[in-house]
Structures are given as C-alpha cells and as structure tokens.
C-alpha cells in the first residue's frame, strides 16, 4: 500500500489531523525503528516545534502502549502500535473491496 493511502487510512480510522496522520505514516513506514524528532519533522513535513503536539494526538489515538520514546534515538511504534495500524489498513481495505 502506498504511503499516501496509509496516511489517508490513518486519518480516517484514527480521526487524526493531516499532520498527525503524516507523523503516524512516517512511524509506520519505519517498521518499529526509532525516528529522531528532527527527522520525523522533516519526513512528515511539519515544524520541528510541532512534533510533540502531533505525537500527543497520535498517542491519544493509539493504545496506551502503541508509541514508545527511545531516549537519544527518537520515537517508534511498538508492536502493539504496528498491529493497530495493520488492523486499520486491513479493515479499511476489506471495506473498500466489499463496496466494489
């Protein structure tokens, strides 16, 4: 699935703003690897000063253990967070297929 489709799915499924969905999309693409805040801002196209605000929205949308902070490395989706994202993508894909 393309990155753009993932972002749209995350926006719809988790009720995120476009910027928070971008952040989640970057973290999902990292497949559980840590992403430094500056790199996260650059890849998501948001201000470095706004990363914390958008991460707060992502934390609220995911299970309480879905997002981890690795001191000195950055943020990453835990296996729980990755599973939530996969489930959202799978469910939305099934709904689209069923809609024809």
PDB file as gemmi writes it, atoms N, CA and C in Angstrom:
CRYST1    1.000    1.000    1.000  90.00  90.00  90.00 P 1                      
ATOM      1  N   UNK A   1       0.853  -1.173   0.000  1.00  0.00           N  
ATOM      2  CA  UNK A   1       0.000   0.000   0.000  1.00  0.00           C  
ATOM      3  C   UNK A   1       0.902   1.240   0.000  1.00  0.00           C  
ATOM      4  N   UNK A   2       0.509   2.225  -0.756  1.00  0.00           N  
ATOM      5  CA  UNK A   2       1.324   3.442  -0.864  1.00  0.00           C  
ATOM      6  C   UNK A   2       1.280   4.247   0.435  1.00  0.00           C  
ATOM      7  N   UNK A   3       2.284   5.088   0.606  1.00  0.00           N  
ATOM      8  CA  UNK A   3       2.358   5.945   1.795  1.00  0.00           C  
ATOM      9  C   UNK A   3       1.149   6.881   1.853  1.00  0.00           C  
ATOM     10  N   UNK A   4       0.735   7.391   0.701  1.00  0.00           N  
ATOM     11  CA  UNK A   4      -0.414   8.303   0.669  1.00  0.00           C  
ATOM     12  C   UNK A   4      -1.691   7.590   1.112  1.00  0.00           C  
ATOM     13  N   UNK A   5      -1.868   6.354   0.677  1.00  0.00           N  
ATOM     14  CA  UNK A   5      -3.046   5.584   1.096  1.00  0.00           C  
ATOM     15  C   UNK A   5      -3.009   5.311   2.590  1.00  0.00           C  
ATOM     16  N   UNK A   6      -1.830   5.000   3.111  1.00  0.00           N  
ATOM     17  CA  UNK A   6      -1.692   4.773   4.556  1.00  0.00           C  
ATOM     18  C   UNK A   6      -2.083   6.019   5.339  1.00  0.00           C  
ATOM     19  N   UNK A   7      -1.584   7.164   4.905  1.00  0.00           N  
ATOM     20  CA  UNK A   7      -1.900   8.412   5.616  1.00  0.00           C  
ATOM     21  C   UNK A   7      -3.402   8.680   5.599  1.00  0.00           C  
ATOM     22  N   UNK A   8      -4.029   8.499   4.458  1.00  0.00           N  
ATOM     23  CA  UNK A   8      -5.479   8.715   4.375  1.00  0.00           C  
ATOM     24  C   UNK A   8      -6.232   7.723   5.261  1.00  0.00           C  
ATOM     25  N   UNK A   9      -5.787   6.488   5.256  1.00  0.00           N  
ATOM     26  CA  UNK A   9      -6.429   5.478   6.099  1.00  0.00           C  
ATOM     27  C   UNK A   9      -6.265   5.817   7.573  1.00  0.00           C  
ATOM     28  N   UNK A  10      -5.067   6.252   7.968  1.00  0.00           N  
ATOM     29  CA  UNK A  10      -4.837   6.607   9.369  1.00  0.00           C  
ATOM     30  C   UNK A  10      -5.680   7.812   9.775  1.00  0.00           C  
ATOM     31  N   UNK A  11      -5.807   8.769   8.867  1.00  0.00           N  
ATOM     32  CA  UNK A  11      -6.660   9.932   9.155  1.00  0.00           C  
ATOM     33  C   UNK A  11      -8.087   9.490   9.424  1.00  0.00           C  
ATOM     34  N   UNK A  12      -8.597   8.660   8.538  1.00  0.00           N  
ATOM     35  CA  UNK A  12      -9.983   8.209   8.642  1.00  0.00           C  
ATOM     36  C   UNK A  12     -10.192   7.305   9.861  1.00  0.00           C  
ATOM     37  N   UNK A  13      -9.352   6.306  10.001  1.00  0.00           N  
ATOM     38  CA  UNK A  13      -9.545   5.291  11.035  1.00  0.00           C  
ATOM     39  C   UNK A  13      -9.340   5.856  12.438  1.00  0.00           C  
ATOM     40  N   UNK A  14      -8.256   6.600  12.626  1.00  0.00           N  
ATOM     41  CA  UNK A  14      -7.897   7.093  13.953  1.00  0.00           C  
ATOM     42  C   UNK A  14      -8.416   8.506  14.228  1.00  0.00           C  
ATOM     43  N   UNK A  15      -9.018   9.160  13.232  1.00  0.00           N  
ATOM     44  CA  UNK A  15      -9.554  10.501  13.427  1.00  0.00           C  
ATOM     45  C   UNK A  15      -8.471  11.548  13.634  1.00  0.00           C  
ATOM     46  N   UNK A  16      -7.360  11.396  12.919  1.00  0.00           N  
ATOM     47  CA  UNK A  16      -6.218  12.295  13.086  1.00  0.00           C  
ATOM     48  C   UNK A  16      -6.285  13.482  12.133  1.00  0.00           C  
ATOM     49  N   UNK A  17      -5.611  14.541  12.505  1.00  0.00           N  
ATOM     50  CA  UNK A  17      -5.421  15.670  11.591  1.00  0.00           C  
ATOM     51  C   UNK A  17      -4.462  15.234  10.491  1.00  0.00           C  
ATOM     52  N   UNK A  18      -4.412  15.960   9.386  1.00  0.00           N  
ATOM     53  CA  UNK A  18      -3.464  15.590   8.330  1.00  0.00           C  
ATOM     54  C   UNK A  18      -2.013  15.505   8.830  1.00  0.00           C  
ATOM     55  N   UNK A  19      -1.594  16.452   9.662  1.00  0.00           N  
ATOM     56  CA  UNK A  19      -0.207  16.443  10.146  1.00  0.00           C  
ATOM     57  C   UNK A  19       0.053  15.257  11.075  1.00  0.00           C  
ATOM     58  N   UNK A  20      -0.877  14.947  11.954  1.00  0.00           N  
ATOM     59  CA  UNK A  20      -0.704  13.796  12.846  1.00  0.00           C  
ATOM     60  C   UNK A  20      -0.704  12.498  12.048  1.00  0.00           C  
ATOM     61  N   UNK A  21      -1.518  12.428  10.999  1.00  0.00           N  
ATOM     62  CA  UNK A  21      -1.514  11.242  10.135  1.00  0.00           C  
ATOM     63  C   UNK A  21      -0.184  11.109   9.406  1.00  0.00           C  
ATOM     64  N   UNK A  22       0.421  12.228   9.029  1.00  0.00           N  
ATOM     65  CA  UNK A  22       1.753  12.199   8.409  1.00  0.00           C  
ATOM     66  C   UNK A  22       2.777  11.626   9.385  1.00  0.00           C  
ATOM     67  N   UNK A  23       2.733  12.091  10.630  1.00  0.00           N  
ATOM     68  CA  UNK A  23       3.636  11.595  11.672  1.00  0.00           C  
ATOM     69  C   UNK A  23       3.452  10.089  11.836  1.00  0.00           C  
ATOM     70  N   UNK A  24       2.210   9.646  11.962  1.00  0.00           N  
ATOM     71  CA  UNK A  24       1.940   8.220  12.122  1.00  0.00           C  
ATOM     72  C   UNK A  24       2.412   7.442  10.897  1.00  0.00           C  
ATOM     73  N   UNK A  25       2.210   8.008   9.719  1.00  0.00           N  
ATOM     74  CA  UNK A  25       2.668   7.340   8.496  1.00  0.00           C  
ATOM     75  C   UNK A  25       4.174   7.152   8.474  1.00  0.00           C  
ATOM     76  N   UNK A  26       4.911   8.153   8.912  1.00  0.00           N  
ATOM     77  CA  UNK A  26       6.377   8.050   8.967  1.00  0.00           C  
ATOM     78  C   UNK A  26       6.781   6.973   9.969  1.00  0.00           C  
ATOM     79  N   UNK A  27       6.158   6.969  11.137  1.00  0.00           N  
ATOM     80  CA  UNK A  27       6.487   5.963  12.142  1.00  0.00           C  
ATOM     81  C   UNK A  27       6.123   4.556  11.667  1.00  0.00           C  
ATOM     82  N   UNK A  28       5.007   4.428  10.985  1.00  0.00           N  
ATOM     83  CA  UNK A  28       4.595   3.122  10.459  1.00  0.00           C  
ATOM     84  C   UNK A  28       5.592   2.637   9.406  1.00  0.00           C  
ATOM     85  N   UNK A  29       6.023   3.543   8.550  1.00  0.00           N  
ATOM     86  CA  UNK A  29       6.988   3.175   7.499  1.00  0.00           C  
ATOM     87  C   UNK A  29       8.328   2.753   8.094  1.00  0.00           C  
ATOM     88  N   UNK A  30       8.643   3.233   9.290  1.00  0.00           N  
ATOM     89  CA  UNK A  30       9.901   2.866   9.944  1.00  0.00           C  
ATOM     90  C   UNK A  30       9.854   1.443  10.507  1.00  0.00           C  
ATOM     91  N   UNK A  31       8.691   0.810  10.487  1.00  0.00           N  
ATOM     92  CA  UNK A  31       8.511  -0.594  10.879  1.00  0.00           C  
ATOM     93  C   UNK A  31       9.065  -0.925  12.260  1.00  0.00           C  
ATOM     94  N   UNK A  32       8.802  -0.032  13.216  1.00  0.00           N  
ATOM     95  CA  UNK A  32       9.239  -0.283  14.581  1.00  0.00           C  
ATOM     96  C   UNK A  32      10.596   0.308  14.912  1.00  0.00           C  
ATOM     97  N   UNK A  33      11.257   0.881  13.922  1.00  0.00           N  
ATOM     98  CA  UNK A  33      12.534   1.540  14.177  1.00  0.00           C  
ATOM     99  C   UNK A  33      12.306   2.938  14.731  1.00  0.00           C  
ATOM    100  N   UNK A  34      13.263   3.412  15.508  1.00  0.00           N  
ATOM    101  CA  UNK A  34      13.151   4.745  16.100  1.00  0.00           C  
ATOM    102  C   UNK A  34      13.437   5.818  15.054  1.00  0.00           C  
ATOM    103  N   UNK A  35      12.692   6.913  15.127  1.00  0.00           N  
ATOM    104  CA  UNK A  35      12.870   8.060  14.241  1.00  0.00           C  
ATOM    105  C   UNK A  35      13.118   9.278  15.123  1.00  0.00           C  
ATOM    106  N   UNK A  36      14.251   9.941  14.911  1.00  0.00           N  
ATOM    107  CA  UNK A  36      14.606  11.125  15.696  1.00  0.00           C  
ATOM    108  C   UNK A  36      13.590  12.245  15.436  1.00  0.00           C  
ATOM    109  N   UNK A  37      13.320  13.081  16.432  1.00  0.00           N  
ATOM    110  CA  UNK A  37      12.327  14.146  16.271  1.00  0.00           C  
ATOM    111  C   UNK A  37      12.577  15.054  15.062  1.00  0.00           C  
ATOM    112  N   UNK A  38      13.828  15.449  14.830  1.00  0.00           N  
ATOM    113  CA  UNK A  38      14.119  16.313  13.681  1.00  0.00           C  
ATOM    114  C   UNK A  38      13.838  15.602  12.364  1.00  0.00           C  
ATOM    115  N   UNK A  39      14.224  14.328  12.286  1.00  0.00           N  
ATOM    116  CA  UNK A  39      13.961  13.546  11.073  1.00  0.00           C  
ATOM    117  C   UNK A  39      12.465  13.334  10.899  1.00  0.00           C  
ATOM    118  N   UNK A  40      11.765  13.102  11.996  1.00  0.00           N  
ATOM    119  CA  UNK A  40      10.318  12.918  11.952  1.00  0.00           C  
ATOM    120  C   UNK A  40       9.645  14.169  11.406  1.00  0.00           C  
ATOM    121  N   UNK A  41      10.075  15.333  11.883  1.00  0.00           N  
ATOM    122  CA  UNK A  41       9.514  16.600  11.395  1.00  0.00           C  
ATOM    123  C   UNK A  41       9.773  16.772   9.910  1.00  0.00           C  
ATOM    124  N   UNK A  42      10.995  16.505   9.484  1.00  0.00           N  
ATOM    125  CA  UNK A  42      11.349  16.684   8.077  1.00  0.00           C  
ATOM    126  C   UNK A  42      10.564  15.726   7.179  1.00  0.00           C  
ATOM    127  N   UNK A  43      10.509  14.447   7.570  1.00  0.00           N  
ATOM    128  CA  UNK A  43       9.819  13.454   6.737  1.00  0.00           C  
ATOM    129  C   UNK A  43       8.309  13.670   6.699  1.00  0.00           C  
ATOM    130  N   UNK A  44       7.750  14.199   7.804  1.00  0.00           N  
ATOM    131  CA  UNK A  44       6.307  14.430   7.860  1.00  0.00           C  
ATOM    132  C   UNK A  44       5.922  15.807   7.330  1.00  0.00           C  
ATOM    133  N   UNK A  45       6.934  16.657   7.106  1.00  0.00           N  
ATOM    134  CA  UNK A  45       6.645  17.988   6.573  1.00  0.00           C  
ATOM    135  C   UNK A  45       6.003  18.921   7.582  1.00  0.00           C  
ATOM    136  N   UNK A  46       6.391  18.760   8.842  1.00  0.00           N  
ATOM    137  CA  UNK A  46       5.859  19.635   9.891  1.00  0.00           C  
ATOM    138  C   UNK A  46       7.018  20.365  10.567  1.00  0.00           C  
ATOM    139  N   UNK A  47       6.691  21.405  11.285  1.00  0.00           N  
ATOM    140  CA  UNK A  47       7.691  22.158  12.038  1.00  0.00           C  
ATOM    141  C   UNK A  47       8.262  21.291  13.157  1.00  0.00           C  
ATOM    142  N   UNK A  48       9.565  21.339  13.378  1.00  0.00           N  
ATOM    143  CA  UNK A  48      10.136  20.572  14.492  1.00  0.00           C  
ATOM    144  C   UNK A  48       9.492  20.921  15.841  1.00  0.00           C  
ATOM    145  N   UNK A  49       9.056  22.159  15.977  1.00  0.00           N  
ATOM    146  CA  UNK A  49       8.416  22.583  17.229  1.00  0.00           C  
ATOM    147  C   UNK A  49       7.018  21.995  17.379  1.00  0.00           C  
ATOM    148  N   UNK A  50       6.422  21.512  16.296  1.00  0.00           N  
ATOM    149  CA  UNK A  50       5.069  20.960  16.353  1.00  0.00           C  
ATOM    150  C   UNK A  50       5.039  19.445  16.517  1.00  0.00           C  
ATOM    151  N   UNK A  51       6.186  18.804  16.453  1.00  0.00           N  
ATOM    152  CA  UNK A  51       6.223  17.339  16.526  1.00  0.00           C  
ATOM    153  C   UNK A  51       5.570  16.830  17.810  1.00  0.00           C  
ATOM    154  N   UNK A  52       5.910  17.412  18.945  1.00  0.00           N  
ATOM    155  CA  UNK A  52       5.339  16.975  20.218  1.00  0.00           C  
ATOM    156  C   UNK A  52       3.827  17.083  20.257  1.00  0.00           C  
ATOM    157  N   UNK A  53       3.304  18.159  19.697  1.00  0.00           N  
ATOM    158  CA  UNK A  53       1.854  18.354  19.639  1.00  0.00           C  
ATOM    159  C   UNK A  53       1.189  17.234  18.839  1.00  0.00           C  
ATOM    160  N   UNK A  54       1.756  16.920  17.670  1.00  0.00           N  
ATOM    161  CA  UNK A  54       1.170  15.881  16.819  1.00  0.00           C  
ATOM    162  C   UNK A  54       1.361  14.490  17.416  1.00  0.00           C  
ATOM    163  N   UNK A  55       2.492  14.274  18.097  1.00  0.00           N  
ATOM    164  CA  UNK A  55       2.702  12.985  18.762  1.00  0.00           C  
ATOM    165  C   UNK A  55       1.686  12.780  19.878  1.00  0.00           C  
ATOM    166  N   UNK A  56       1.293  13.862  20.536  1.00  0.00           N  
ATOM    167  CA  UNK A  56       0.261  13.765  21.563  1.00  0.00           C  
ATOM    168  C   UNK A  56      -1.041  13.234  20.953  1.00  0.00           C  
ATOM    169  N   UNK A  57      -1.405  13.742  19.787  1.00  0.00           N  
ATOM    170  CA  UNK A  57      -2.619  13.267  19.102  1.00  0.00           C  
ATOM    171  C   UNK A  57      -2.497  11.797  18.724  1.00  0.00           C  
ATOM    172  N   UNK A  58      -1.321  11.414  18.240  1.00  0.00           N  
ATOM    173  CA  UNK A  58      -1.096  10.012  17.871  1.00  0.00           C  
ATOM    174  C   UNK A  58      -1.202   9.128  19.114  1.00  0.00           C  
ATOM    175  N   UNK A  59      -0.610   9.572  20.219  1.00  0.00           N  
ATOM    176  CA  UNK A  59      -0.691   8.802  21.473  1.00  0.00           C  
ATOM    177  C   UNK A  59      -2.142   8.617  21.919  1.00  0.00           C  
ATOM    178  N   UNK A  60      -2.947   9.657  21.774  1.00  0.00           N  
ATOM    179  CA  UNK A  60      -4.358   9.561  22.162  1.00  0.00           C  
ATOM    180  C   UNK A  60      -5.126   8.592  21.268  1.00  0.00           C  
ATOM    181  N   UNK A  61      -4.744   8.515  20.002  1.00  0.00           N  
ATOM    182  CA  UNK A  61      -5.464   7.677  19.049  1.00  0.00           C  
ATOM    183  C   UNK A  61      -5.119   6.196  19.198  1.00  0.00           C  
ATOM    184  N   UNK A  62      -3.882   5.910  19.554  1.00  0.00           N  
ATOM    185  CA  UNK A  62      -3.430   4.528  19.663  1.00  0.00           C  
ATOM    186  C   UNK A  62      -3.634   3.995  21.075  1.00  0.00           C  
ATOM    187  N   UNK A  63      -3.506   2.680  21.200  1.00  0.00           N  
ATOM    188  CA  UNK A  63      -3.463   2.052  22.507  1.00  0.00           C  
ATOM    189  C   UNK A  63      -2.382   2.734  23.338  1.00  0.00           C  
ATOM    190  N   UNK A  64      -2.545   2.752  24.643  1.00  0.00           N  
ATOM    191  CA  UNK A  64      -1.603   3.476  25.511  1.00  0.00           C  
ATOM    192  C   UNK A  64      -0.165   2.989  25.368  1.00  0.00           C  
ATOM    193  N   UNK A  65       0.045   1.798  24.879  1.00  0.00           N  
ATOM    194  CA  UNK A  65       1.396   1.276  24.699  1.00  0.00           C  
ATOM    195  C   UNK A  65       1.806   1.227  23.226  1.00  0.00           C  
ATOM    196  N   UNK A  66       1.100   1.955  22.395  1.00  0.00           N  
ATOM    197  CA  UNK A  66       1.355   1.897  20.958  1.00  0.00           C  
ATOM    198  C   UNK A  66       2.538   2.709  20.476  1.00  0.00           C  
ATOM    199  N   UNK A  67       2.950   3.714  21.242  1.00  0.00           N  
ATOM    200  CA  UNK A  67       4.034   4.607  20.837  1.00  0.00           C  
ATOM    201  C   UNK A  67       5.081   4.648  21.932  1.00  0.00           C  
ATOM    202  N   UNK A  68       6.322   4.398  21.558  1.00  0.00           N  
ATOM    203  CA  UNK A  68       7.424   4.406  22.520  1.00  0.00           C  
ATOM    204  C   UNK A  68       8.376   5.550  22.230  1.00  0.00           C  
ATOM    205  N   UNK A  69       9.000   6.039  23.294  1.00  0.00           N  
ATOM    206  CA  UNK A  69      10.074   7.024  23.158  1.00  0.00           C  
ATOM    207  C   UNK A  69      11.367   6.348  23.586  1.00  0.00           C  
ATOM    208  N   UNK A  70      12.344   6.344  22.703  1.00  0.00           N  
ATOM    209  CA  UNK A  70      13.652   5.770  22.987  1.00  0.00           C  
ATOM    210  C   UNK A  70      14.603   6.940  23.250  1.00  0.00           C  
ATOM    211  N   UNK A  71      14.966   7.199  24.495  1.00  0.00           N  
ATOM    212  CA  UNK A  71      15.844   8.343  24.801  1.00  0.00           C  
ATOM    213  C   UNK A  71      17.113   8.339  23.935  1.00  0.00           C  
ATOM    214  N   UNK A  72      17.384   9.484  23.347  1.00  0.00           N  
ATOM    215  CA  UNK A  72      18.559   9.633  22.494  1.00  0.00           C  
ATOM    216  C   UNK A  72      18.387   9.109  21.083  1.00  0.00           C  
ATOM    217  N   UNK A  73      17.271   8.414  20.812  1.00  0.00           N  
ATOM    218  CA  UNK A  73      17.038   7.855  19.475  1.00  0.00           C  
ATOM    219  C   UNK A  73      15.806   8.434  18.799  1.00  0.00           C  
ATOM    220  N   UNK A  74      14.731   8.571  19.545  1.00  0.00           N  
ATOM    221  CA  UNK A  74      13.515   9.127  18.972  1.00  0.00           C  
ATOM    222  C   UNK A  74      12.282   8.336  19.347  1.00  0.00           C  
ATOM    223  N   UNK A  75      11.313   8.353  18.456  1.00  0.00           N  
ATOM    224  CA  UNK A  75      10.020   7.720  18.684  1.00  0.00           C  
ATOM    225  C   UNK A  75       9.859   6.536  17.746  1.00  0.00           C  
ATOM    226  N   UNK A  76       9.123   5.546  18.228  1.00  0.00           N  
ATOM    227  CA  UNK A  76       8.856   4.374  17.403  1.00  0.00           C  
ATOM    228  C   UNK A  76       7.500   3.791  17.772  1.00  0.00           C  
ATOM    229  N   UNK A  77       6.909   3.107  16.817  1.00  0.00           N  
ATOM    230  CA  UNK A  77       5.691   2.359  17.110  1.00  0.00           C  
ATOM    231  C   UNK A  77       6.100   1.038  17.738  1.00  0.00           C  
ATOM    232  N   UNK A  78       5.456   0.691  18.830  1.00  0.00           N  
ATOM    233  CA  UNK A  78       5.679  -0.613  19.443  1.00  0.00           C  
ATOM    234  C   UNK A  78       4.981  -1.659  18.573  1.00  0.00           C  
ATOM    235  N   UNK A  79       5.167  -2.906  18.922  1.00  0.00           N  
ATOM    236  CA  UNK A  79       4.480  -3.969  18.181  1.00  0.00           C  
ATOM    237  C   UNK A  79       2.966  -3.783  18.288  1.00  0.00           C  
ATOM    238  N   UNK A  80       2.508  -3.310  19.439  1.00  0.00           N  
ATOM    239  CA  UNK A  80       1.077  -3.032  19.624  1.00  0.00           C  
ATOM    240  C   UNK A  80       0.621  -1.944  18.656  1.00  0.00           C  
ATOM    241  N   UNK A  81       1.392  -0.866  18.546  1.00  0.00           N  
ATOM    242  CA  UNK A  81       1.057   0.213  17.624  1.00  0.00           C  
ATOM    243  C   UNK A  81       1.083  -0.233  16.175  1.00  0.00           C  
ATOM    244  N   UNK A  82       2.098  -1.024  15.823  1.00  0.00           N  
ATOM    245  CA  UNK A  82       2.163  -1.551  14.454  1.00  0.00           C  
ATOM    246  C   UNK A  82       0.959  -2.441  14.158  1.00  0.00           C  
ATOM    247  N   UNK A  83       0.580  -3.273  15.128  1.00  0.00           N  
ATOM    248  CA  UNK A  83      -0.585  -4.138  14.944  1.00  0.00           C  
ATOM    249  C   UNK A  83      -1.864  -3.331  14.768  1.00  0.00           C  
ATOM    250  N   UNK A  84      -2.007  -2.242  15.539  1.00  0.00           N  
ATOM    251  CA  UNK A  84      -3.185  -1.386  15.392  1.00  0.00           C  
ATOM    252  C   UNK A  84      -3.256  -0.776  13.990  1.00  0.00           C  
ATOM    253  N   UNK A  85      -2.105  -0.321  13.502  1.00  0.00           N  
ATOM    254  CA  UNK A  85      -2.059   0.276  12.166  1.00  0.00           C  
ATOM    255  C   UNK A  85      -2.374  -0.765  11.095  1.00  0.00           C  
ATOM    256  N   UNK A  86      -1.798  -1.953  11.231  1.00  0.00           N  
ATOM    257  CA  UNK A  86      -2.074  -3.027  10.260  1.00  0.00           C  
ATOM    258  C   UNK A  86      -3.557  -3.392  10.258  1.00  0.00           C  
ATOM    259  N   UNK A  87      -4.143  -3.483  11.450  1.00  0.00           N  
ATOM    260  CA  UNK A  87      -5.568  -3.819  11.553  1.00  0.00           C  
ATOM    261  C   UNK A  87      -6.426  -2.746  10.895  1.00  0.00           C  
ATOM    262  N   UNK A  88      -6.071  -1.480  11.102  1.00  0.00           N  
ATOM    263  CA  UNK A  88      -6.823  -0.383  10.479  1.00  0.00           C  
ATOM    264  C   UNK A  88      -6.732  -0.473   8.964  1.00  0.00           C  
ATOM    265  N   UNK A  89      -5.530  -0.688   8.443  1.00  0.00           N  
ATOM    266  CA  UNK A  89      -5.343  -0.778   6.984  1.00  0.00           C  
ATOM    267  C   UNK A  89      -6.088  -1.980   6.420  1.00  0.00           C  
ATOM    268  N   UNK A  90      -6.009  -3.111   7.104  1.00  0.00           N  
ATOM    269  CA  UNK A  90      -6.683  -4.328   6.632  1.00  0.00           C  
ATOM    270  C   UNK A  90      -8.202  -4.140   6.627  1.00  0.00           C  
ATOM    271  N   UNK A  91      -8.742  -3.569   7.697  1.00  0.00           N  
ATOM    272  CA  UNK A  91     -10.189  -3.376   7.795  1.00  0.00           C  
ATOM    273  C   UNK A  91     -10.694  -2.410   6.725  1.00  0.00           C  
ATOM    274  N   UNK A  92      -9.990  -1.301   6.542  1.00  0.00           N  
ATOM    275  CA  UNK A  92     -10.418  -0.340   5.520  1.00  0.00           C  
ATOM    276  C   UNK A  92     -10.291  -0.931   4.124  1.00  0.00           C  
ATOM    277  N   UNK A  93      -9.260  -1.724   3.876  1.00  0.00           N  
ATOM    278  CA  UNK A  93      -9.124  -2.361   2.564  1.00  0.00           C  
ATOM    279  C   UNK A  93     -10.268  -3.330   2.312  1.00  0.00           C  
ATOM    280  N   UNK A  94     -10.642  -4.094   3.332  1.00  0.00           N  
ATOM    281  CA  UNK A  94     -11.770  -5.032   3.191  1.00  0.00           C  
ATOM    282  C   UNK A  94     -13.068  -4.281   2.934  1.00  0.00           C  
ATOM    283  N   UNK A  95     -13.273  -3.165   3.629  1.00  0.00           N  
ATOM    284  CA  UNK A  95     -14.484  -2.372   3.417  1.00  0.00           C  
ATOM    285  C   UNK A  95     -14.535  -1.806   1.997  1.00  0.00           C  
ATOM    286  N   UNK A  96     -13.404  -1.365   1.488  1.00  0.00           N  
ATOM    287  CA  UNK A  96     -13.359  -0.847   0.124  1.00  0.00           C  
ATOM    288  C   UNK A  96     -13.638  -1.942  -0.894  1.00  0.00           C  
ATOM    289  N   UNK A  97     -13.052  -3.115  -0.671  1.00  0.00           N  
ATOM    290  CA  UNK A  97     -13.307  -4.248  -1.587  1.00  0.00           C  
ATOM    291  C   UNK A  97     -14.789  -4.622  -1.588  1.00  0.00           C  
ATOM    292  N   UNK A  98     -15.386  -4.651  -0.415  1.00  0.00           N  
ATOM    293  CA  UNK A  98     -16.797  -5.023  -0.297  1.00  0.00           C  
ATOM    294  C   UNK A  98     -17.707  -3.984  -0.952  1.00  0.00           C  
ATOM    295  N   UNK A  99     -17.272  -2.735  -0.933  1.00  0.00           N  
ATOM    296  CA  UNK A  99     -18.084  -1.654  -1.535  1.00  0.00           C  
ATOM    297  C   UNK A  99     -18.037  -1.698  -3.050  1.00  0.00           C  
ATOM    298  N   UNK A 100     -17.062  -2.417  -3.572  1.00  0.00           N  
ATOM    299  CA  UNK A 100     -16.969  -2.589  -5.027  1.00  0.00           C  
ATOM    300  C   UNK A 100     -16.280  -1.471  -5.675  1.00  0.00           C  
TER     301      UNK A 100                                                      
END                                                                             
